[in-house]
Amino acid sequence: MDRSEATVTTLGEMSSTRRRWPLAALAVSAGTFLASCASNAPQDYFDPAGPNAEKIDTLQRPVFYIAGVVALIVIGAVGYIVFKFKDRGQDIPEQSHGNPKLEIALTILPAIILAGIAVPTVVTVFDLNKQDDTECIINVTGQQWWWEYDYATGECGGVEISQPIVTSGELVIPADTPVLLRVTSRDVIHSYWIPRLNGKRDAVPGRLHTLRMQADEPGIYTGQCTEFCGLSHARMRQAAVALNQADFQTWVDNQLEPYTAPEAGTLAATGEQTFIANCSKCHQVNGIANADGTPVLSDPDLYVVSGVAPNITNLMTRTAIAGWTFDLINEECRDALWTASPDEFGAMYLAGVTPDCFDEAALRDWLRNPPGMKPMYVDPNNLDSTGGKYRGMPMLNLNENQIDELVAYLLERK
Ligand code: CUA
C-alpha cells in the first residue's frame, strides 16, 4: 500500500466516523439531560430556593418550552426535507423565488414570539435589580481562586454585627431575608453564582456590582465561579448558607469571639508557633499574638498578586478549604448536612467540623503540597510577570511534624 492509498483509507474511515458523530452527540446530550432531570442536583437552576431564583424560573420555563417547541418544529422540518429531497439522481425541480405571503408571515411570527419573550424578560431584569428592601450588606470579593466575604457592621436581618467579620468560601446569611451583595474582584474577572438563589453577577476589578440574595429556608446552596479566571477556575467554588435568625445570631457571636490561644505545652501550642513562622505572613488569624504580646499581622500584599489570602480565624466553622474545593468533613457528614431538613440544618451547621466529621486528608495534603492539589501560578522560578508575587498558595516544604502541629492548631480555630 503506497502513501496515497493509506490517505484514502484514512479519509474513508474519518468520514464514516464523522457520520456517526451527530448520533453519538445526540445520545450523549439526551442522556445527560435526562440524568440531570432525574438526579437531585445541588446546583439545579430549575429548582429555585428563593424569590430571585423563582422570578428567573418563572421566566425561563415558558421561554424554555416555547424555544423547545420551535426547535422541534425546525429540526423536524429540516430532517423531513433532508430525507425527502435527498439527491437520488432525480431531475432538478421547477425553480421559483419570492413568496410575499410566506415571507411576511415568517417575519411577523418570530417578531411576535420575541416580543412575547422580551416583555417579561425586561420586567424580570428590573425586578431582580430591586434592592431598596435589602436588610444587610455583605461585600463579596473574588480573587484567584476563592471568594472573600466581609460583613459590614450594622444590622443584618435583625442581628447586630458590632465588628467586621471576614470569612471565605461559605457566605452565611439570615434565611428569609433579602441580603445585598456588593461584588467585586482583586485581580481578574470572576463571576458569582448560586444557581438556586439568583442569577450570575460578574466580579470586575475596580467596579462594584450588586446582587440581591435571599433563601427561603435554612440550608446550604452551592455554586461556582462562572467566568474563566485562569488555571484553577474550575476549583473556585462557593456556597451560601442560610440560617434562621437565632442561629445566625449564634454564628455572628461565634465569629466575633475573642481569640483563645492553645493551652501551653500542647501540640496545638507548638502549632501556633509553626503557624506564626510559616503561614501568618499571608493568612490572618484575628487576635493571635507573639510571645511578647504584640499582635501578629499578615501582610499578603507583599506575596500574593491579589493582595489578600483567606482569613482563617474560624476555619473550622467552614466545611471546605482552598476555594471551597476540598472538604474538611467526611462524605457521610457532608451528605447529612446537604440533605438536612430546614429544622435540623442550623444546629448541624453550627456544630462546625466536629471530631466525628473531621476528615484531615485534604487539609494535610493541602499543607503538604498546595500546587499539587490545585493548579496555581506558584513556580518560585517564574514570578517575573507578577513582580515576584504568587497567584495562589506556594509550596512551603513543611515536614510531617509541622503538618501535625498545624492541624492540631487549626482544629481549634472554630
Ligand atoms: Cu474565578 Cu473563574
Residues whose N, C-alpha, C, O or C-beta is under 5 A from the ligand:
A	BS01	CUA	H190 S191 C225 T226 E227 F228 C229 H233 M236
